[in-house]
Amino acid sequence: MSALNKALEWVTKVAYLNLLWIVFSVLGFIIFSLFPATAATFSVTRKWITGSTDISLFKTFWQAYRQSILQANIIGYIVLILGYILYLDFLFITVVQNDYLLLLTIPFLFVTILVTLTSLYLFPVYAHYDMKVLQVMKSAFFIMIINPLQTIVMVLGVFAILFGVWHFQWLGLFFSMSLVALSISMPAQKAFRNIEEKKNYIVKKTMLND
């Protein structure tokens, strides 16, 4: 019975977090609040994954939301601009009938994949490390490159959740961004631990050699 209660408690927490994300996104007319609300969601899921399961959900979300209004918006809109540029490039390549332009298809797909996969790490990196915007973006890219397994897990997790929400759209109200954040945060935390272990190994090896 305690296992069932625990499961119901977590379902309630995840649903509540999702409702907070929706409410706070709408409060700023989405334009000003979507990305801070998303950053706050990742901050909460990070605390859950790292063992802080008894935190005050609203208080933690609100504090992270307030602190991330500027940086989260900058990160989010940089990604949006990059996405829009890639979209324009896609239209240009597909609309213009030119054999030479078709040669750009493979580089275009390569860049698109890199940008998409890097974007998965942006908010986990932002929530985990105390970094400026450019540092967040650089770190997200390099962490993605050196952790292919965790990146694949992220993609599969996000795809599964979006697939489920697409077919059961009423679930989106309670289990959309909160579940997406969890499915990204868990492998991201594994990637962060891998990096820390590699750093510690290099430091120990350097000390032994000295």
Salt bridges, closest charged atoms under 4 A:
GLU9 OE2 - LYS13 NZ 3.53
